[in-house]
Amino acid sequence: MSLGTHLDRIDAHIKVARTAMDAGVWFHASPTYNRGFTYMVLRMAFDEARSQVPPIIIKIRCGTPRLLRFEVEDALVRMKLERIDVAQLVFVETGGHQQLVNDFTHGGPLKGVCDDLRREGKVSQFCPQIDRNASPGFLPIANKFDGYLIYLNPLERDADDAMWDHMQKQGTPLWALRTLAGAIGEPARIEKIRTEKPDDKNLPKAERLAALAKESGCKDWTDFCLRYAASVPNLKTTIGGTGDLAHLNQFLSGANNAKPLTADVMAAIDAVRKS
């Protein structure tokens, strides 16, 4: 989402994308990022090394069957892809989650389009992005999808307890958004919140989590968050964003060396999150 923010930095952003391609990580994008310029940067990077085009997750708005199919096929054309590996079904702009739930419950036209796109080889997996409000609706049909995307980091676990327990018991594939929780545990960020928003309800949690990061031997907040991700069962990948090469290399290094946290630290994180 950080690629294509400034057109005078296209070459630098292509280099960021190429570095990530060399590393073999998954990519995530949306047609809405930076007025479509994110797609442009990715297409330019992919054209330089077609043999290294990565597995890709794309945000797909699914309010109507026509829109769902268009966004899939538009992404394939614009980035010259053979398929989307994970279609991240989003519904916040098109009436909310209940329409998708009702459709998949009764085998409606949205499900029909998803089945057709899978059969045509254009999408491998369909995974809705859910939150706590949507969780109760998806629970009865949880197994109709290939996995779920949620905000998931030491501060946030955006699925209610019943949905989370079900996904863990079933071994449901998960894709984590907001890897670093908006960098809320960074010392500079904590100090800024103390100064500008001292009543922020997340400030005590951020302070306790930052202390936990030190107590658990993590180098910094990024290391803590990546080690947290490495500790969550069934988590396929985290989804973070940067247009800065130094930040990307920091993320890659941290991810490659992420040692899972102990069960005691994970329990402490859960306790802070629920406080």
ChimeraX attribute file (.defattr): number of C-alpha atoms within 10 A of each C-alpha:
attribute: neighborCount
match mode: 1-to-1
recipient: residues
	/A:1	18
	/A:2	16
	/A:3	27
	/A:4	24
	/A:5	18
	/A:6	11
	/A:7	12
	/A:8	9
	/A:9	13
	/A:10	18
	/A:11	14
	/A:12	17
	/A:13	25
	/A:14	22
	/A:15	17
	/A:16	24
	/A:17	24
	/A:18	20
	/A:19	17
	/A:20	19
	/A:21	20
	/A:22	13
	/A:23	13
	/A:24	13
	/A:25	15
	/A:26	17
	/A:27	19
	/A:28	19
	/A:29	22
	/A:30	19
	/A:31	21
	/A:32	12
	/A:33	16
	/A:34	16
	/A:35	12
	/A:36	16
	/A:37	20
	/A:38	21
	/A:39	22
	/A:40	19
	/A:41	24
	/A:42	24
	/A:43	20
	/A:44	16
	/A:45	23
	/A:46	21
	/A:47	14
	/A:48	13
	/A:49	12
	/A:50	12
	/A:51	9
	/A:52	16
	/A:53	24
	/A:54	19
	/A:55	16
	/A:56	16
	/A:57	22
	/A:58	20
	/A:59	22
	/A:60	25
	/A:61	23
	/A:62	29
	/A:63	20
	/A:64	17
	/A:65	16
	/A:66	12
	/A:67	15
	/A:68	21
	/A:69	19
	/A:70	15
	/A:71	19
	/A:72	22
	/A:73	19
	/A:74	14
	/A:75	21
	/A:76	16
	/A:77	13
	/A:78	14
	/A:79	18
	/A:80	16
	/A:81	19
	/A:82	14
	/A:83	21
	/A:84	23
	/A:85	19
	/A:86	23
	/A:87	28
	/A:88	26
	/A:89	22
	/A:90	21
	/A:91	20
	/A:92	12
	/A:93	9
	/A:94	13
	/A:95	12
	/A:96	14
	/A:97	23
	/A:98	13
	/A:99	17
	/A:100	23
	/A:101	21
	/A:102	15
	/A:103	14
	/A:104	18
	/A:105	14
	/A:106	9
	/A:107	11
	/A:108	15
	/A:109	15
	/A:110	23
	/A:111	19
	/A:112	14
	/A:113	16
	/A:114	21
	/A:115	13
	/A:116	14
	/A:117	21
	/A:118	16
	/A:119	11
	/A:120	11
	/A:121	12
	/A:122	20
	/A:123	23
	/A:124	16
	/A:125	18
	/A:126	24
	/A:127	22
	/A:128	24
	/A:129	25
	/A:130	24
	/A:131	19
	/A:132	16
	/A:133	12
	/A:134	18
	/A:135	20
	/A:136	17
	/A:137	17
	/A:138	23
	/A:139	16
	/A:140	12
	/A:141	13
	/A:142	19
	/A:143	13
	/A:144	13
	/A:145	15
	/A:146	16
	/A:147	23
	/A:148	23
	/A:149	23
	/A:150	20
	/A:151	20
	/A:152	25
	/A:153	24
	/A:154	26
	/A:155	24
	/A:156	18
	/A:157	19
	/A:158	22
	/A:159	22
	/A:160	16
	/A:161	13
	/A:162	12
	/A:163	22
	/A:164	17
	/A:165	12
	/A:166	14
	/A:167	21
	/A:168	14
	/A:169	9
	/A:170	12
	/A:171	13
	/A:172	20
	/A:173	18
	/A:174	23
	/A:175	22
	/A:176	22
	/A:177	21
	/A:178	18
	/A:179	23
	/A:180	25
	/A:181	19
	/A:182	12
	/A:183	16
	/A:184	22
	/A:185	27
	/A:186	17
	/A:187	14
	/A:188	11
	/A:189	15
	/A:190	20
	/A:191	16
	/A:192	13
	/A:193	16
	/A:194	14
	/A:195	10
	/A:196	9
	/A:197	13
	/A:198	14
	/A:199	11
	/A:200	11
	/A:201	9
	/A:202	16
	/A:203	19
	/A:204	16
	/A:205	21
	/A:206	24
	/A:207	17
	/A:208	15
	/A:209	22
	/A:210	21
	/A:211	13
	/A:212	19
	/A:213	25
	/A:214	13
	/A:215	10
	/A:216	13
	/A:217	11
	/A:218	19
	/A:219	11
	/A:220	14
	/A:221	22
	/A:222	21
	/A:223	22
	/A:224	28
	/A:225	28
	/A:226	26
	/A:227	22
	/A:228	23
	/A:229	25
	/A:230	21
	/A:231	17
	/A:232	17
	/A:233	13
	/A:234	16
	/A:235	19
	/A:236	16
	/A:237	17
	/A:238	25
	/A:239	19
	/A:240	18
	/A:241	19
	/A:242	15
	/A:243	19
	/A:244	14
	/A:245	16
	/A:246	11
	/A:247	13
	/A:248	18
	/A:249	15
	/A:250	12
	/A:251	18
	/A:252	17
	/A:253	12
	/A:254	18
	/A:255	19
	/A:256	10
	/A:257	13
	/A:258	19
	/A:259	17
	/A:260	16
	/A:261	21
	/A:262	13
	/A:263	10
	/A:264	10
	/A:265	16
	/A:266	17
	/A:267	11
	/A:268	16
	/A:269	22
	/A:270	15
	/A:271	11
	/A:272	17
	/A:273	18
	/A:274	11
	/A:275	9
